[in-house]
Amino acid sequence: MGISFGSIGTGLPKDIVQQIMAAERLSVKKMEDRKGKIDDKAALVNQLAGLVTEMKNNIFLNNNTRGLRELKVETDDRFVNVTPDKALARPGSYQFEVIQLARKSSAITNGLPDKDKTSVGVGYIQYELPNGDAKDVYVDSDNSTLEGIARLINSDDSNGMRANVINDNSGSEAPWKMILSLEDTGDEKKANFPAFYLLDGWEDLYLEEERKAQDAKVKLDGFEMELPENKTSELIPGLTIDLKKAAPGEEFPIIITEDTEAVTAKIKEIVDKINSVLEFIIKQNDIDGNTDTSSTLGGDIILQTLESRIRNTIFTPIKTSFGQKRFGDLGVEFQRSGLLKLDEKKFNAALSENYVSASQLLTGYFDSDGVRQPGFLNKLEDTINTLLRRPDGLLMAKKRGFKSQLNTLDRSISDRERMLEQKEQMLKMRFSKLEETVAKLKAQGNSLGSMGAGAVSVPQLG
């Protein structure tokens, strides 16, 4: 509980302690003001680090052939889906025809009046897989319905066959049937379907219809070939083709081209990320006589270094198999504002004219000796990684420095506050004792005064 006192008999102000402590706390206020400015600078460095990280992440997605490249596929998607591998596919045009789709071995049973009540008997089901393995499925009285037999077949993952109980919605008195099928397609996956050896059933169970497995048949540039599946990545290098529908005699094209517009859009996004960093630097360095640089990064060496490294990387020649190139050769240049501008038409034209050259400039290549030659994006990424490297990267070191200063100030403020709190208590105690002493002296004076008032007056002589 604090000590308080009213008007002091000494004539001193009653808030004398508060006045003294307010003066003492000016040092704390200065430290807090300094901390606030360092906080502002630290926040700016964090903002800058965030912008640089965004630039790095965007570059990382596009710093190799697979990441940067985009391909256009023109085809008849009624019959096929075509997916290009951006690292392997090459522009080209092909004529294609789907003669027949691959299919798996399958069969359907006769119908039963229900799926889970009518017993077809006990015994076993025997069938042979494409590899020659014979399989037996034993049926007991608890699993002698359609659903029970399907459950027995599906419970063994190694049997190579699947069973589904369906209602054919035929309106007949026996609409429930079981479809049996293998998982794999192709001529080599033909199965000999089950023989049912079941006794004492309420109804007979037998195969009503079978479909044999078959290969897919296609024509590529007029030549017929067979495929074991409806999906292949072996016909055309770099393309995965999913067959959707057979259309014998209906030929259609598969055309692969470089999607230069999509690549241009990616580079524009990277240029925008670079400009975000440069714009931050420009704004911070836009100072005049009224600018308080104690709470901004204006003129800080970190800005000069960062801008210099980015500019040097942009102007650095890049080795390609077509000679030395620069990023600016693709239509990128600095404006008077200090920001980059991408001439999208020029960039797109450069890609269309010689995509390989432009790609090598951006993402590098392996030379004739098998040595990896980095492209512009690789060099820029290396520059950024150096800035963000822990613990000695430029930005990381700056962040660490501010954090250290803030920790030091926090400790100093805390120590100073404790000292001032102790001093305030001491002053209150001292002034309280002083007031008490003055009060006693006044009481003594009043007592002496009252004694003098009661004495007999002595007449003057003369």
C-alpha positions as CSV (number, residue, x, y, z in Angstrom):
1,M,0.0,0.0,0.0
2,G,1.5,3.4,-1.1
3,I,2.1,6.2,1.3
4,S,0.2,9.5,0.6
5,F,0.1,12.8,2.3
6,G,-1.7,16.1,2.0
7,S,-0.4,19.6,2.3
8,I,3.0,19.7,3.8
9,G,3.7,22.1,6.6
10,T,7.0,22.9,5.0
11,G,5.2,24.8,2.3
12,L,6.4,22.4,-0.4
13,P,3.8,21.3,-3.1
14,K,1.8,18.3,-2.1
15,D,2.7,16.5,-5.4
16,I,6.4,17.1,-4.9
17,V,7.2,13.3,-5.2
18,Q,5.2,13.0,-8.4
19,Q,7.0,16.0,-9.9
20,I,10.4,14.6,-9.0
21,M,9.5,11.2,-10.4
22,A,8.1,12.7,-13.6
23,A,11.5,14.3,-14.1
24,E,13.3,11.0,-13.3
25,R,11.1,9.1,-15.8
26,L,12.2,11.3,-18.7
27,S,15.1,8.9,-19.2
28,V,12.6,6.0,-19.5
29,K,10.5,7.9,-22.0
30,K,13.6,8.5,-24.1
31,M,14.3,4.8,-24.1
32,E,10.7,4.0,-25.0
33,D,10.8,6.5,-27.8
34,R,14.0,4.9,-29.1
35,K,12.5,1.5,-28.8
36,G,9.4,2.6,-30.8
37,K,11.6,3.8,-33.6
38,I,13.6,0.6,-33.7
39,D,10.3,-1.3,-33.7
40,D,9.3,0.8,-36.7
41,K,12.6,-0.1,-38.5
42,A,12.3,-3.8,-37.6
43,A,8.7,-3.8,-39.0
44,L,10.0,-2.3,-42.2
45,V,12.8,-4.9,-42.5
46,N,10.2,-7.7,-41.9
47,Q,8.1,-6.2,-44.6
48,L,11.0,-6.1,-47.0
49,A,12.0,-9.7,-46.1
50,G,8.5,-10.7,-46.8
51,L,8.6,-9.1,-50.3
52,V,11.9,-10.7,-51.0
53,T,10.6,-14.1,-49.9
54,E,7.6,-13.8,-52.2
55,M,9.9,-13.0,-55.1
56,K,12.0,-16.1,-54.1
57,N,8.9,-18.4,-53.9
58,N,7.7,-17.2,-57.4
59,I,11.2,-17.8,-58.9
60,F,11.4,-21.2,-57.3
61,L,8.3,-22.3,-59.1
62,N,9.8,-21.4,-62.5
63,N,13.5,-21.8,-62.3
64,N,13.8,-25.0,-64.4
65,T,12.4,-26.2,-67.7
66,R,9.5,-28.2,-66.2
67,G,8.5,-25.3,-64.0
68,L,8.7,-22.5,-66.5
69,R,7.5,-24.2,-69.7
70,E,3.8,-24.5,-70.7
71,L,2.5,-26.5,-73.6
72,K,-0.8,-26.2,-75.6
73,V,-2.6,-29.4,-76.6
74,E,-5.1,-29.3,-79.4
75,T,-7.1,-32.5,-79.9
76,D,-10.6,-33.9,-80.0
77,D,-11.3,-34.4,-76.3
78,R,-14.4,-36.6,-77.1
79,F,-12.0,-39.5,-77.8
80,V,-8.8,-38.8,-75.8
81,N,-7.3,-36.8,-73.0
82,V,-3.7,-35.8,-73.6
83,T,-1.4,-34.7,-70.8
84,P,2.1,-33.4,-71.8
85,D,5.2,-33.8,-69.6
86,K,6.7,-30.3,-69.8
87,A,10.3,-31.6,-69.5
88,L,10.0,-34.3,-72.2
89,A,7.3,-33.4,-74.7
90,R,8.2,-31.7,-78.0
91,P,6.1,-29.6,-80.3
92,G,4.6,-31.6,-83.1
93,S,1.5,-32.8,-84.9
94,Y,0.2,-36.3,-85.1
95,Q,-2.9,-38.1,-86.6
96,F,-4.7,-40.4,-84.2
97,E,-7.6,-42.8,-84.3
98,V,-9.2,-44.9,-81.5
99,I,-10.4,-48.2,-83.1
100,Q,-11.3,-50.0,-79.9
101,L,-10.9,-49.6,-76.2
102,A,-9.2,-52.0,-73.9
103,R,-11.4,-53.9,-71.6
104,K,-11.2,-56.4,-68.7
105,S,-12.6,-59.9,-68.4
106,S,-16.1,-59.8,-66.9
107,A,-19.2,-61.9,-66.5
108,I,-22.7,-61.6,-65.2
109,T,-24.8,-64.2,-63.4
110,N,-28.5,-65.2,-63.9
111,G,-31.0,-63.2,-61.8
112,L,-32.4,-63.9,-58.4
113,P,-35.4,-62.4,-56.6
114,D,-33.3,-60.8,-53.9
115,K,-29.7,-60.1,-53.0
116,D,-29.5,-61.3,-49.4
117,K,-32.2,-63.9,-48.7
118,T,-32.3,-66.6,-51.4
119,S,-29.7,-69.3,-50.8
120,V,-27.9,-70.7,-53.9
121,G,-26.3,-73.5,-51.9
122,V,-23.0,-74.4,-50.2
123,G,-19.8,-75.6,-51.8
124,Y,-17.1,-73.7,-53.7
125,I,-16.4,-71.5,-56.7
126,Q,-13.4,-72.3,-58.8
127,Y,-11.7,-70.1,-61.5
128,E,-8.4,-69.5,-63.1
129,L,-6.5,-66.2,-63.3
130,P,-4.6,-65.0,-66.4
131,N,-1.3,-66.2,-64.9
132,G,-2.6,-69.7,-64.6
133,D,-3.2,-69.7,-60.9
134,A,-6.3,-71.6,-59.9
135,K,-8.5,-70.0,-57.1
136,D,-11.1,-71.6,-54.9
137,V,-13.7,-69.6,-52.9
138,Y,-15.5,-71.8,-50.4
139,V,-19.2,-70.9,-49.7
140,D,-20.8,-71.9,-46.4
141,S,-24.4,-71.6,-45.3
142,D,-23.9,-68.1,-43.8
143,N,-22.7,-66.7,-47.1
144,S,-24.8,-68.6,-49.6
145,T,-26.7,-65.5,-51.0
146,L,-25.5,-63.1,-53.7
147,E,-24.2,-60.6,-51.2
148,G,-22.6,-63.3,-49.1
149,I,-20.7,-64.8,-52.1
150,A,-19.7,-61.3,-53.3
151,R,-18.4,-60.6,-49.8
152,L,-16.3,-63.7,-49.8
153,I,-14.7,-62.9,-53.2
154,N,-14.0,-59.3,-52.2
155,S,-12.5,-60.2,-48.9
156,D,-9.4,-61.7,-50.5
157,D,-7.2,-59.0,-52.2
158,S,-5.1,-61.7,-53.8
159,N,-7.8,-63.4,-55.8
160,G,-7.5,-60.9,-58.7
161,M,-11.3,-60.6,-59.1
162,R,-14.0,-58.3,-57.8
163,A,-17.8,-58.9,-57.4
164,N,-20.6,-56.4,-57.4
165,V,-24.3,-57.2,-56.7
166,I,-26.6,-55.0,-58.9
167,N,-30.3,-54.6,-59.6
168,D,-30.7,-54.6,-63.4
169,N,-34.1,-52.7,-63.1
170,S,-35.6,-55.0,-65.7
171,G,-38.9,-55.3,-63.9
172,S,-38.5,-59.0,-63.8
173,E,-39.2,-61.2,-60.8
174,A,-35.4,-61.9,-60.6
175,P,-33.6,-58.6,-61.1
176,W,-30.7,-59.2,-58.7
177,K,-27.4,-60.3,-60.4
178,M,-23.7,-60.4,-59.6
179,I,-21.1,-59.0,-62.0
180,L,-17.6,-60.5,-61.8
181,S,-14.6,-58.7,-63.2
182,L,-10.9,-58.6,-63.2
183,E,-9.1,-55.4,-62.4
184,D,-6.7,-55.4,-65.4
185,T,-7.4,-54.9,-69.1
186,G,-5.8,-56.4,-72.2
187,D,-5.5,-59.7,-74.2
188,E,-3.0,-61.0,-71.7
189,K,-5.4,-60.6,-68.8
190,K,-8.1,-62.9,-70.0
191,A,-9.5,-65.1,-67.3
192,N,-11.4,-68.4,-67.2
193,F,-14.4,-67.5,-65.2
194,P,-15.8,-69.5,-62.3
195,A,-17.5,-72.8,-62.2
196,F,-20.1,-72.8,-59.4
197,Y,-20.1,-76.1,-57.4
198,L,-23.0,-75.4,-55.1
199,L,-25.5,-77.9,-53.5
200,D,-28.9,-77.7,-51.8
201,G,-29.7,-74.1,-52.9
202,W,-33.1,-72.6,-53.3
203,E,-32.1,-71.3,-56.7
204,D,-29.4,-72.2,-59.2
205,L,-26.5,-69.8,-59.8
206,Y,-24.7,-69.7,-63.2
207,L,-23.0,-67.3,-65.6
208,E,-25.5,-65.9,-68.0
209,E,-23.0,-63.8,-70.2
210,E,-19.3,-63.3,-70.5
211,R,-17.1,-60.5,-72.0
212,K,-13.5,-61.5,-72.8
213,A,-10.6,-59.1,-72.1
214,Q,-9.2,-57.3,-75.1
215,D,-6.4,-54.8,-76.0
216,A,-7.1,-51.3,-77.1
217,K,-6.4,-50.6,-80.8
218,V,-5.3,-47.3,-82.1
219,K,-3.8,-45.8,-85.2
220,L,-0.9,-43.3,-85.0
221,D,-0.1,-41.5,-88.2
222,G,-1.9,-44.3,-90.1
223,F,-0.2,-47.2,-88.4
224,E,-2.3,-49.6,-86.2
225,M,-1.0,-50.8,-82.9
226,E,-2.4,-52.5,-79.8
227,L,-2.3,-51.3,-76.2
228,P,-3.0,-53.4,-73.1
229,E,-4.6,-50.5,-71.3
230,N,-6.6,-47.4,-72.2
231,K,-3.8,-45.2,-71.0
232,T,-0.3,-45.0,-72.5
233,S,2.7,-42.8,-72.3
234,E,4.8,-44.8,-74.8
235,L,3.3,-43.9,-78.1
236,I,4.4,-40.3,-78.3
237,P,7.4,-39.2,-76.1
238,G,6.4,-36.9,-73.4
239,L,2.6,-37.4,-73.8
240,T,0.2,-39.4,-71.7
241,I,-2.8,-40.3,-73.7
242,D,-6.1,-41.5,-72.1
243,L,-8.4,-43.2,-74.5
244,K,-12.0,-42.2,-73.8
245,K,-14.1,-43.4,-76.7
246,A,-13.7,-45.7,-79.7
247,A,-14.5,-44.3,-83.1
248,P,-13.3,-46.6,-85.9
249,G,-12.5,-44.7,-89.1
250,E,-12.6,-41.2,-87.4
251,E,-9.1,-39.7,-87.5
252,F,-8.3,-36.6,-85.6
253,P,-5.1,-34.5,-84.8
254,I,-3.0,-34.2,-81.7
255,I,-1.1,-30.9,-81.9
256,I,1.5,-29.9,-79.3
257,T,2.8,-26.2,-79.3
258,E,4.7,-24.0,-76.9
259,D,2.3,-21.9,-74.9
260,T,4.3,-18.7,-75.1
261,E,1.6,-16.5,-73.6
262,A,1.4,-18.6,-70.5
263,V,5.2,-18.3,-70.1
264,T,5.1,-14.6,-70.7
265,A,2.5,-14.3,-67.9
266,K,4.8,-16.2,-65.5
267,I,7.7,-13.9,-66.2
268,K,5.5,-10.8,-65.9
269,E,4.5,-12.0,-62.4
270,I,8.2,-12.4,-61.5
271,V,8.9,-8.9,-62.8
272,D,6.0,-7.6,-60.7
273,K,7.6,-9.3,-57.6
274,I,11.0,-7.7,-58.4
275,N,9.3,-4.3,-58.8
276,S,7.5,-4.7,-55.4
277,V,11.0,-4.9,-53.8
278,L,12.4,-2.0,-55.8
279,E,9.4,0.1,-55.1
280,F,9.8,-0.5,-51.4
281,I,13.4,0.6,-51.7
282,I,12.5,3.7,-53.7
283,K,9.9,4.8,-51.2
284,Q,12.2,4.3,-48.2
285,N,14.9,6.4,-50.0
286,D,12.5,9.2,-50.9
287,I,13.6,11.5,-48.1
288,D,13.8,15.3,-47.6
289,G,14.6,17.7,-44.8
290,N,11.5,16.8,-42.9
291,T,11.9,13.0,-43.1
292,D,12.6,11.3,-39.7
293,T,15.1,8.7,-40.8
294,S,15.4,7.5,-37.2
295,S,12.2,5.4,-37.8
296,T,12.6,4.6,-41.5
297,L,15.2,2.7,-43.6
298,G,16.0,5.7,-45.7
299,G,19.7,5.7,-46.6
300,D,20.3,2.4,-44.9
301,I,23.1,0.4,-46.4
302,I,20.8,-2.6,-46.5
303,L,18.7,-0.9,-49.2
304,Q,21.7,0.1,-51.2
305,T,23.2,-3.4,-51.1
306,L,19.9,-5.1,-51.9
307,E,19.1,-2.8,-54.9
308,S,22.7,-3.1,-56.2
309,R,22.7,-6.9,-56.1
310,I,19.3,-7.2,-57.9
311,R,20.5,-4.7,-60.6
312,N,23.8,-6.5,-61.0
313,T,22.0,-9.8,-61.5
314,I,19.7,-8.3,-64.1
315,F,22.5,-6.9,-66.1
316,T,24.9,-9.9,-65.8
317,P,25.4,-11.7,-69.1
318,I,24.0,-15.3,-69.2
319,K,25.8,-18.1,-71.1
320,T,23.6,-20.0,-73.6
321,S,24.4,-22.3,-76.5
322,F,23.5,-19.3,-78.7
323,G,26.0,-17.0,-77.1
324,Q,26.0,-14.5,-74.3
325,K,22.5,-13.1,-73.5
326,R,21.0,-10.7,-71.0
327,F,17.5,-10.6,-69.4
328,G,17.0,-7.3,-71.2
329,D,17.2,-9.1,-74.6
330,L,13.8,-10.5,-73.9
331,G,12.1,-7.1,-73.6
332,V,12.8,-6.2,-70.0
333,E,14.3,-2.8,-69.2
334,F,14.5,-0.3,-66.4
335,Q,12.3,2.8,-66.5
336,R,13.2,6.3,-65.3
337,S,11.2,5.5,-62.1
338,G,13.7,2.8,-61.3
339,L,11.2,0.0,-61.8
340,L,11.4,-2.7,-64.4
341,K,9.0,-2.9,-67.4
342,L,8.3,-6.1,-69.4
343,D,7.4,-5.6,-73.1
344,E,5.0,-8.5,-73.3
345,K,4.8,-8.4,-77.1
346,K,8.6,-8.4,-77.5
347,F,9.0,-11.2,-74.9
348,N,6.3,-13.3,-76.5
349,A,7.9,-12.8,-79.9
350,A,11.4,-13.9,-78.5
351,L,9.8,-17.1,-77.2
352,S,8.1,-17.8,-80.5
353,E,11.2,-17.1,-82.5
354,N,13.6,-19.3,-80.5
355,Y,12.1,-20.8,-77.4
356,V,15.2,-22.9,-76.7
357,S,17.4,-19.8,-76.6
358,A,15.0,-17.9,-74.4
359,S,14.5,-20.9,-72.1
360,Q,18.3,-21.3,-71.7
361,L,18.6,-17.6,-70.8
362,L,16.0,-17.9,-68.1
363,T,16.5,-21.4,-66.6
364,G,20.0,-22.5,-67.8
365,Y,21.1,-25.6,-69.6
366,F,23.7,-28.4,-69.6
367,D,26.6,-27.6,-72.0
368,S,28.5,-30.1,-74.2
369,D,30.7,-31.1,-71.2
370,G,27.6,-31.9,-69.1
371,V,28.2,-28.8,-66.9
372,R,25.1,-27.0,-65.7
373,Q,25.1,-23.4,-66.8
374,P,22.7,-21.3,-64.7
375,G,20.1,-19.0,-66.2
376,F,18.9,-15.6,-65.1
377,L,16.3,-17.0,-62.7
378,N,18.9,-19.3,-61.1
379,K,21.3,-16.4,-60.6
380,L,18.5,-14.3,-59.2
381,E,17.5,-17.0,-56.8
382,D,21.1,-17.4,-55.6
383,T,21.2,-13.7,-54.9
384,I,18.0,-13.8,-52.9
385,N,19.1,-16.9,-51.0
386,T,22.3,-15.1,-50.0
387,L,20.2,-12.2,-48.6
388,L,17.8,-14.5,-46.7
389,R,20.4,-17.0,-45.6
390,R,20.4,-17.8,-41.8
391,P,22.1,-16.6,-39.8
392,D,24.4,-14.3,-41.8
393,G,22.3,-13.2,-44.7
394,L,21.9,-9.4,-45.1
395,L,18.3,-9.3,-44.2
396,M,18.5,-12.0,-41.5
397,A,21.5,-10.2,-39.9
398,K,19.6,-6.9,-39.9
399,K,16.5,-8.5,-38.3
400,R,18.7,-10.2,-35.7
401,G,20.5,-6.8,-35.0
402,F,17.2,-5.0,-34.3
403,K,15.9,-7.9,-32.1
404,S,19.1,-7.6,-30.1
405,Q,18.7,-3.8,-29.7
406,L,15.1,-4.2,-28.6
407,N,15.9,-6.9,-26.1
408,T,18.7,-4.7,-24.6
409,L,16.3,-1.7,-24.4
410,D,13.6,-3.9,-22.8
411,R,16.1,-4.9,-20.1
412,S,17.2,-1.4,-19.5
413,I,13.7,-0.1,-19.3
414,S,12.7,-2.8,-16.8
415,D,15.8,-2.1,-14.7
416,R,15.2,1.6,-14.7
417,E,11.5,1.1,-13.8
418,R,12.5,-1.0,-10.8
419,M,15.0,1.6,-9.7
420,L,12.5,4.4,-10.0
421,E,9.8,2.5,-8.1
422,Q,12.3,2.0,-5.2
423,K,13.3,5.7,-5.4
424,E,9.6,6.8,-5.3
425,Q,9.0,4.7,-2.2
426,M,12.1,6.2,-0.6
427,L,11.0,9.8,-1.4
428,K,7.6,9.2,-0.1
429,M,9.0,7.9,3.2
430,R,11.4,10.8,3.5
431,F,8.8,13.5,2.8
432,S,6.4,11.7,5.2
433,K,9.0,11.9,7.9
434,L,9.7,15.5,7.1
435,E,6.0,16.4,7.4
436,E,5.8,14.6,10.7
437,T,8.9,16.5,12.0
438,V,7.5,19.9,10.9
439,A,4.2,19.1,12.4
440,K,5.9,18.3,15.8
441,L,7.9,21.5,15.6
442,K,4.8,23.6,15.0
443,A,3.0,21.9,17.9
444,Q,5.9,22.7,20.2
445,G,5.9,26.3,18.9
446,N,2.2,26.7,19.6
447,S,2.7,25.2,23.1
448,L,5.4,27.8,23.9
449,G,3.2,30.6,22.6
450,S,0.3,29.7,24.8
451,M,2.6,29.6,27.9
452,G,3.8,33.2,27.1
453,A,0.2,34.5,26.8
454,G,-0.6,33.6,30.5
455,A,2.4,35.4,32.1
456,V,2.1,38.7,34.3
457,S,3.1,41.8,32.5
458,V,6.0,43.8,34.1
459,P,5.6,47.6,34.0
460,Q,8.4,49.5,32.4
461,L,10.6,51.7,34.6
462,G,11.2,55.3,34.0
